[in-house]
Structures are given as structure tokens and as C-alpha cells.
Amino acid sequence: MSGQRVLLVDDEEELRRSTAQALELFGLEVQTFASADHVLELSGFGFDGVVVSDIRMPGLDGMTLLQRIRELDAEIPVILVTGHGDVQLAVKAMREGAYDFLEKPFTPQHLAGVIRRALDRRGLVMENRRLRAVAGKRDDLEARLPGRTQVMVDLRYRIRAIGATDADTLIIGDTGAGKEVVARALHDVSPRATKPFIAINCAALPENLIESELFGHEAGAFPGALRPRYGKFEHGRGGTILLDEIGSMPFDLQAKFLRVLQERVITRLGSNETVPLDVRFIATSKVDLEAEVAAGRFRADLFYRLNVATIHVPSLSQRRPDIPLLFLQLVREASARYGREDMEVPADVMAGIAQRDWPGNVRELRNASDRLVLGLDPKPGETGANAKEAAGRLADKVAAYERSIIAGEIAAHGGALRPVYESLGISRKTLYEKMQKHGLDKKLLAFDGPWEDEQASRS
């Protein structure tokens, strides 16, 4: 259990301190928080501990924290506590994935026992992931960034290679392609995985407070600065700082940030003292920064300093064969998130999903999976183009329907053809003929490798 931590969240200072002291007497390493925000910075696939959180808190409450942690890693044990004796809330918490639920007042022995069991479980999860990675099996990185197309295989290879280093990294990709997921993955496979991951949206920082937000300030640095305050850069010490959409950073601030990159020190507003900064920087951009440099909106020296290690995140249009696999995974995740039973996606829906364009990339595809699970859009793959195609002659309608059923079945079965022709009640030869007739390329639909097994069984 060495090295495993307990993140304890409670807005009542006295209770938080006394609980932490009691748990430390049981040999547990405890880190306390008055609010849930900073807990998310430490949670992720690389976190090997557990989270204990009060439910009723101002701001980010325990139930919301549970949901946010499960989005980062569904296998992090979260133990929720409350003093309200709310049975319905307890049931809801357990249904949404809480490891356990305790009612105040509880004995330190009881809480310590629950935490030890949760730590044991987390330890097994982490060890299993490590062994699977060593054995070359599907690991958590493949689960987070699924896909069998070459561009995704190359992406995961680059993440593992660059993540193991301490190099600052630039991530380029279209809106919704998954740039922040890649940044999180880089952090989680790095030696900094147990330290904070601080995400800063450069486009959302208020211009009048941007330096204070990033660098911090001393008391009296400006009107209203009554107390000294750490900036986000200092909060990330030892960990990783993500600068999301760095192209939106004001031009005059870029020079100050360049100094931070080069010298790894910061100076708080109102101070002349430099503070050493041990962090790794990751920046993302949806725009071509080289073009921004040419237009005079982005500093060339900052661009070249960031451009040492670059990762390009492919859009869905660059990996179309992965779309069915990805959609099925997103449906499973949405079902778990909304407390619904796993659903079987109809074949015609899968066919529409596979054929449709997704300009919003993974974000748009995730929204479609959520709507399907919630029953808001029973045909998420159907577009105006699909409807126009089906509005022709009867023979065309029948052919389009047959094609969509076959394509959907192939996608739903991961590219394995045997269950397809068996479920459709046709022979293998007939299925091959219809695939050829409708132009169903195995490379566009078989994403999990079973086609090669089929071909081998024929030879």
C-alpha cells in the first residue's frame, strides 16, 4: 500500500483536520482539501489512491465530484459521506459508481477499514493495467483513445514515447478531436502522473486578471489584493500544466510566458523574488500556429520553443473505420453515466453512424451517443442526405435498406463476418456477394481484426 494516498474533501475545517489525524494514526497518507476543485487536478489514470468526500459542500458537491472523477477514470474508488441520513441519495450515489457511502458520525476505524479495502482494489486495478501493458494487451491508453486505424496506432505510440520524457509538447488538432484527452494521457504515462494536472483555457482568462491568475500576486500588488495568492503555475508544481488553445494568449503575455518556459521561474505580481517552477508544459491549438506567426499574432520564438515535440490528433474524417467502434464505446459510457442498462444499437443506426460525416469530431459523436441513450434521437446517424438517398425508386430504397442493414451488422459485430451471415440467415457466399454489390469495403468496417481470421478459415 506504500505510496497510495487518500484525498479527503470536507468544507468543515475542524472535521477535516480531525479525520485526517485519525486516519494517519492508522498508517494512511492523507491529503486534505476544503473544496473539490483541486482534487480533480490530482485524479486520473495515474492516481493510485482513493477519494473521500463530503456530499453537501458549496460549489462542486460530492455527487458532481463523483461524476467528474468517473469521467477521468471510472475505476478510482470514491467514498462519499453525509450527515443527512439520506437513503435515496445513498442509493443514487452507489448506482452512479460510488465505492461506498458512509453516514456521519462514523468511527475512524470504520472509515479506515473502508479506505483500506478501496486501496487494495485500486492497487489491483493499477497492477492489472501494468501487466496488460507489459504483455502487449489492450491497455488503458487504448481504452481512452480507441481505434485500429494506423493514425491511431501511431498516435498512441507517440504518446507513450513523448510521455515518458519531460519535453514540453504542442498538440495540434481540430475542435472536438480529443486534444485534452491526449494531454491527460501524456501526463498519466509520465513520471509526473501522481502530481497535479492543471488545465488553463487561454481563451477564457479575464484580461485584467490574467497575470494574477497565472503568476499569482503578493498582498497589495493591486487594489483588492488583500492577501498573497498562488497562481495556477505554482499550483501545478511537480506536475503538468495544459495551456488550452494557446493561440488565444494575448501577445504581450506571450513574452512573459516564453521566459517561464526558458528559465523555469516565475515572479508574482508585486514581488521581485523569483520562484523556481518544476512543471511540464503542454499546449494545444486548433489553428495553424505557423500561420499565426506569419500574421504577426503569435511570437515566432515561443512557437519554436513549444514545437520541440508535436502531436497531431487526427479528425474522425482521417479515421473513418474507427467510427463504429468508438460510437459503441461512447454508448456504453453514456449508459453507465446516466444509470441506464447497456443498450444494443440497432444495425441501421450503426450503418448511419458509420457513413455520416462528423465535422465536430469525437465531441459531436459523444453528443449523438448521449442523445441515443437518453431516447432523444433514435436515429442519430440519419441526415438530410440519407433521407434524400432513400426517396428514390422502390428498388433504390430496397437496395439502400439492405446495404444499411449489412453495414450495420458488420460494424456491430466488430468486423467478424460469421455472426453477420448467421444472424441474417444467409450463406457466407451470399454475404460476400452482397458486400461486393453494395461496395462494402472490409477495410472501412472491420476495425477489430476478425476479418483476417475469417479469411484464414477459408484458405
C-alpha positions in Angstrom: 0.0 0.0 0.0 3.1 2.2 0.0 2.7 5.4 -1.9 -1.1 5.2 -2.1 -2.9 8.4 -0.9 -6.2 9.4 0.5 -7.6 12.6 -0.9 -10.0 13.9 1.8 -12.5 16.6 0.9 -14.7 18.4 3.5 -15.6 22.1 3.8 -15.7 21.9 7.7 -12.1 22.6 8.7 -12.2 21.1 12.2 -13.8 17.8 11.0 -11.4 17.7 8.1 -8.3 18.1 10.4 -9.5 15.6 13.0 -10.5 13.0 10.4 -7.1 13.3 8.7 -5.2 13.0 12.0 -7.2 9.9 12.9 -6.6 8.2 9.5 -2.8 9.0 9.8 -2.8 7.1 13.1 -3.9 4.1 11.1 -0.9 4.5 8.8 -2.7 6.2 5.9 -1.2 9.0 3.9 -3.9 11.8 3.8 -4.0 15.0 1.8 -6.9 17.3 2.7 -8.9 19.8 0.7 -11.5 22.4 1.7 -13.1 22.2 -1.8 -13.3 19.6 -4.5 -11.7 21.6 -7.3 -8.0 20.7 -6.7 -8.9 17.0 -6.3 -9.7 16.8 -10.0 -6.2 18.1 -10.7 -4.7 15.0 -8.9 -7.2 12.4 -10.2 -6.6 10.4 -13.4 -5.4 7.1 -14.7 -2.1 7.6 -12.9 -3.6 8.2 -9.5 -3.2 5.1 -7.3 -5.2 6.2 -4.2 -8.9 6.9 -3.2 -11.1 9.9 -2.7 -13.2 10.5 0.4 -15.6 13.4 0.0 -18.4 15.0 1.9 -21.6 15.3 -0.3 -23.0 18.6 0.9 -20.5 21.3 0.0 -20.7 24.7 -1.6 -19.5 24.9 -5.2 -18.6 21.5 -6.5 -20.5 19.0 -4.4 -19.7 15.4 -3.7 -22.1 13.9 -6.3 -20.7 16.2 -9.0 -17.2 15.3 -8.0 -18.0 11.6 -8.3 -19.3 12.2 -11.8 -16.2 14.2 -12.9 -13.8 11.7 -11.4 -15.6 8.8 -13.2 -15.1 10.7 -16.5 -11.4 10.8 -15.8 -11.1 7.2 -14.6 -14.2 5.2 -13.7 -12.1 2.8 -11.5 -10.9 5.4 -9.0 -12.7 4.5 -5.7 -14.8 7.4 -4.4 -16.2 7.1 -0.8 -19.0 9.6 -0.1 -20.0 10.8 3.4 -23.0 12.8 4.6 -24.6 13.9 7.8 -28.1 14.0 6.4 -29.1 10.3 6.6 -30.5 10.5 3.0 -31.2 6.9 2.0 -32.3 7.9 -1.5 -29.1 9.9 -2.0 -27.1 6.8 -0.8 -28.8 4.6 -3.4 -28.2 7.2 -6.1 -24.5 7.5 -5.2 -24.0 3.8 -5.3 -25.9 3.5 -8.6 -23.7 6.2 -10.1 -20.5 4.4 -9.2 -19.5 5.4 -5.6 -17.3 2.7 -4.0 -19.1 3.2 -0.6 -21.3 5.5 1.3 -20.9 6.5 5.0 -23.3 8.4 7.3 -21.9 10.8 9.8 -21.0 10.3 12.6 -18.7 7.4 11.7 -15.8 5.9 13.7 -12.3 6.3 12.4 -11.8 2.5 12.5 -14.8 2.0 10.2 -13.7 4.7 7.7 -10.1 3.4 7.8 -11.3 -0.2 7.0 -13.4 1.0 4.0 -10.4 3.0 2.8 -8.0 0.1 3.1 -10.3 -2.2 1.1 -10.7 0.6 -1.6 -6.9 1.0 -1.7 -6.5 -2.8 -2.2 -8.9 -2.7 -5.1 -7.2 0.3 -6.7 -3.9 -1.4 -6.3 -5.2 -4.5 -8.1 -6.5 -2.2 -10.9 -3.2 -0.5 -11.4 -1.2 -3.7 -11.3 -3.5 -5.3 -13.8 -3.1 -2.4 -16.1 0.7 -2.6 -15.8 0.7 -6.3 -16.5 -1.5 -5.9 -19.6 0.8 -3.2 -20.9 3.8 -5.4 -20.4 2.1 -8.3 -22.1 1.2 -6.1 -25.1 -2.5 -6.4 -24.4 -5.1 -3.7 -24.7 -4.3 -1.1 -22.0 -5.9 1.9 -20.6 -4.4 4.2 -23.2 -6.1 2.1 -25.9 -9.3 2.3 -23.9 -9.1 6.1 -23.7 -8.1 6.6 -27.4 -9.6 3.6 -29.2 -9.1 2.8 -32.8 -7.3 0.3 -35.0 -6.5 2.7 -37.9 -2.8 3.4 -38.4 -3.2 7.0 -37.4 -4.5 6.0 -34.0 -1.8 3.3 -33.6 0.8 6.0 -34.4 -0.8 8.4 -32.0 -0.7 6.0 -29.1 2.9 5.2 -29.9 3.9 8.9 -29.9 2.1 9.5 -26.6 4.0 6.6 -24.9 7.3 7.8 -26.4 6.9 11.5 -25.6 5.0 11.0 -22.3 8.0 9.1 -20.8 10.1 12.2 -21.3 9.9 15.7 -19.7 9.7 17.5 -23.0 7.2 20.4 -23.4 4.7 19.4 -26.1 2.5 21.0 -28.6 -0.8 19.2 -29.5 -2.5 20.2 -32.8 -6.0 19.1 -33.8 -9.5 20.1 -34.9 -12.2 21.2 -32.5 -13.6 18.2 -30.7 -10.9 15.8 -31.9 -9.7 15.0 -28.3 -6.7 17.2 -27.7 -7.3 17.5 -23.9 -7.7 13.7 -23.7 -4.3 13.3 -25.4 -2.8 15.9 -23.0 -4.2 14.0 -20.0 -2.8 10.8 -21.4 0.7 12.3 -21.8 0.5 13.3 -18.1 -0.7 9.9 -16.9 2.0 8.0 -18.7 4.7 10.3 -17.4 6.7 10.2 -14.1 4.6 13.2 -13.1 1.4 11.2 -13.1 0.8 11.4 -9.3 1.2 15.2 -9.3 -1.3 17.9 -10.3 -2.7 18.3 -13.9 -3.7 21.9 -14.3 -5.8 22.8 -17.3 -5.9 26.5 -18.3 -8.2 27.8 -21.0 -6.2 30.6 -22.5 -9.3 31.9 -24.3 -11.4 32.2 -21.1 -8.9 34.0 -18.9 -10.1 37.6 -18.0 -7.6 40.0 -19.5 -7.5 42.3 -16.4 -6.6 39.4 -14.1 -4.7 37.1 -16.5 -1.2 37.7 -15.0 -2.5 37.3 -11.4 -4.3 34.1 -12.4 -1.1 32.6 -13.9 1.7 34.0 -11.8 0.0 34.8 -8.5 0.4 38.0 -6.5 1.6 39.5 -3.2 -0.7 41.4 -0.8 -1.1 45.0 -2.1 0.0 44.2 -5.6 -3.1 45.9 -7.0 -6.3 47.3 -5.5 -8.3 44.5 -3.9 -5.3 42.2 -3.4 -5.6 41.8 0.4 -3.7 38.5 0.7 -0.9 36.8 -1.2 -2.1 34.2 -3.7 -0.6 31.4 -5.6 -1.1 31.4 -9.3 -2.0 28.4 -11.4 1.6 27.9 -12.4 2.6 27.4 -8.8 -0.4 25.1 -8.1 1.0 22.8 -10.8 4.4 22.4 -9.2 5.8 18.9 -9.8 3.0 18.2 -12.3 1.8 19.2 -15.7 0.2 22.4 -16.9 -2.0 22.4 -20.0 -2.4 25.6 -21.9 -5.5 25.0 -23.9 -5.8 27.0 -27.2 -2.5 28.8 -26.6 -3.1 30.8 -29.8 -5.6 32.8 -27.8 -3.0 34.0 -25.3 -2.6 37.8 -25.5 0.6 38.8 -27.5 2.2 40.8 -24.6 1.7 37.9 -22.2 3.4 35.5 -24.7 6.8 37.2 -24.0 6.4 36.6 -20.2 5.4 33.1 -20.8 8.4 32.5 -23.0 10.6 33.5 -20.1 8.9 31.0 -17.9 9.4 28.2 -20.5 13.1 29.1 -20.9 14.1 29.8 -17.3 11.5 27.7 -15.3 11.0 30.6 -12.8 8.1 32.9 -12.2 7.7 36.3 -10.4 4.5 37.0 -8.6 2.9 40.4 -9.2 4.1 42.9 -6.6 7.3 40.9 -5.9 10.9 41.0 -7.2 11.6 37.5 -5.9 11.8 34.6 -8.4 10.1 31.3 -7.6 11.5 28.1 -9.1 9.0 26.2 -11.2 9.2 22.4 -11.7 6.4 21.7 -14.2 5.9 20.3 -17.7 4.0 22.4 -20.2 1.6 21.0 -22.8 -0.1 23.4 -25.2 -3.0 22.8 -27.6 -4.1 24.6 -30.7 -6.8 24.2 -33.3 -5.3 26.8 -35.5 -2.1 26.7 -37.5 0.4 28.5 -35.3 2.8 28.9 -38.2 0.2 30.9 -40.0 -0.4 32.9 -36.8 3.3 33.6 -36.6 3.3 34.8 -40.3 0.3 37.0 -39.5 2.1 38.6 -36.5 -0.4 37.3 -33.9 1.9 34.7 -32.3 5.5 35.0 -31.3 7.9 33.1 -33.5 10.3 32.4 -30.7 7.5 31.0 -28.5 6.3 28.8 -31.4 9.7 27.3 -32.0 10.3 26.8 -28.2 7.0 24.9 -28.0 7.4 23.0 -31.2 10.1 20.6 -30.0 7.7 17.7 -29.5 4.5 17.9 -31.6 1.5 15.6 -31.7 -1.2 15.8 -34.3 -4.6 14.4 -33.3 -6.5 13.0 -36.3 -10.0 14.1 -37.0 -12.7 11.5 -37.5 -12.6 12.0 -41.2 -9.0 10.8 -41.1 -10.0 7.5 -39.3 -13.5 6.7 -40.6 -13.1 2.9 -40.0 -12.9 3.6 -36.2 -16.2 5.4 -36.0 -18.4 2.3 -35.3 -16.1 1.0 -32.6 -15.8 4.5 -31.0 -19.6 5.1 -31.1 -20.3 1.7 -29.3 -17.8 2.6 -26.6 -19.4 6.1 -26.2 -22.8 4.5 -25.9 -21.5 2.1 -23.1 -20.0 5.1 -21.3 -23.2 7.1 -21.6 -25.3 4.2 -20.4 -23.1 4.0 -17.3 -23.1 7.7 -16.8 -26.9 8.1 -16.9 -27.6 4.9 -14.9 -29.2 3.1 -17.9 -28.8 -0.5 -18.9 -26.4 -1.3 -21.7 -28.3 -1.0 -24.9 -27.9 -2.8 -28.2 -27.5 -0.3 -31.0 -29.8 -1.2 -34.0 -28.0 -2.2 -37.2 -29.5 0.6 -39.3 -28.4 3.1 -36.7 -24.8 1.8 -36.8 -24.8 2.0 -40.6 -25.9 5.6 -40.5 -23.3 6.4 -37.9 -20.5 4.8 -40.0 -21.5 6.6 -43.2 -22.2 10.1 -41.8 -19.7 12.9 -41.7 -18.8 14.2 -38.2 -17.3 17.7 -38.5 -17.5 18.2 -34.7 -15.4 15.0 -34.4 -15.4 12.9 -31.1 -17.3 15.7 -29.2 -20.2 15.6 -31.8 -20.2 11.8 -31.8 -20.3 11.7 -28.0 -23.3 14.1 -28.0 -25.0 11.7 -30.5 -24.4 8.7 -28.2 -25.8 10.6 -25.2 -29.0 11.5 -27.2 -29.4 7.9 -28.3 -29.1 6.6 -24.7 -31.5 9.2 -23.4 -34.0 8.4 -26.1 -33.8 11.9 -27.6 -32.6 10.9 -31.0 -33.4 7.3 -32.0 -31.7 7.7 -35.4 -28.5 9.7 -34.7 -26.8 8.7 -37.9 -29.7 9.9 -40.2 -29.1 13.1 -42.0 -30.8 15.0 -44.8 -28.5 13.3 -47.3 -29.6 9.9 -46.0 -33.3 10.9 -46.4 -32.8 12.2 -49.9 -31.0 9.0 -50.9 -33.9 6.9 -49.7 -36.5 9.0 -51.5 -35.9 7.5 -55.0 -37.4 4.5 -56.7 -38.6 1.4 -54.8 -35.6 -0.7 -56.0 -33.2 2.0 -54.8 -34.9 2.1 -51.4 -34.7 -1.6 -51.0 -31.0 -1.6 -52.0 -30.2 1.2 -49.7 -32.0 -0.5 -46.8 -30.2 -3.8 -47.5 -26.9 -2.1 -47.6 -27.5 -0.2 -44.3 -28.6 -3.5 -42.6 -25.5 -5.4 -43.7 -23.1 -2.5 -43.0 -24.7 -2.0 -39.5 -24.4 -5.7 -38.7 -20.7 -5.8 -39.7 -20.0 -2.7 -37.6 -22.0 -4.0 -34.6 -20.0 -7.3 -34.7 -16.7 -5.6 -34.9 -15.9 -6.8 -38.4 -16.4 -10.5 -37.7 -18.4 -11.9 -40.7 -19.6 -15.3 -39.3 -22.1 -13.8 -36.8 -23.3 -11.5 -39.5 -24.3 -14.1 -42.1 -25.7 -16.3 -39.3 -27.8 -13.6 -37.8 -29.1 -12.5 -41.2 -29.9 -16.1 -42.2 -27.8 -16.1 -45.4 -24.8 -18.1 -46.5 -21.3 -16.8 -46.3 -21.1 -16.8 -50.1 -24.3 -14.6 -50.3 -22.9 -12.2 -47.8 -19.7 -11.7 -49.8 -21.7 -11.2 -53.0 -23.9 -8.6 -51.4 -20.9 -6.8 -49.8 -19.3 -6.6 -53.3 -22.6 -5.5 -54.8 -23.1 -2.6 -52.3 -19.4 -1.6 -52.3 -18.9 -2.5 -48.6 -15.1 -2.5 -48.2 -13.9 -4.7 -45.4 -11.3 -2.0 -44.5 -14.0 0.5 -43.7 -16.0 -1.7 -41.4 -13.6 -4.3 -39.9 -11.9 -2.5 -37.1 -11.0 -5.2 -34.6 -9.2 -7.7 -36.8 -11.6 -10.7 -37.1 -11.7 -10.5 -40.9 -8.2 -12.0 -41.1 -9.4 -14.9 -39.1 -12.3 -15.4 -41.5 -10.1 -15.3 -44.5 -7.7 -17.8 -42.9 -10.6 -20.2 -42.2 -11.5 -20.1 -45.9 -8.0 -20.9 -47.2 
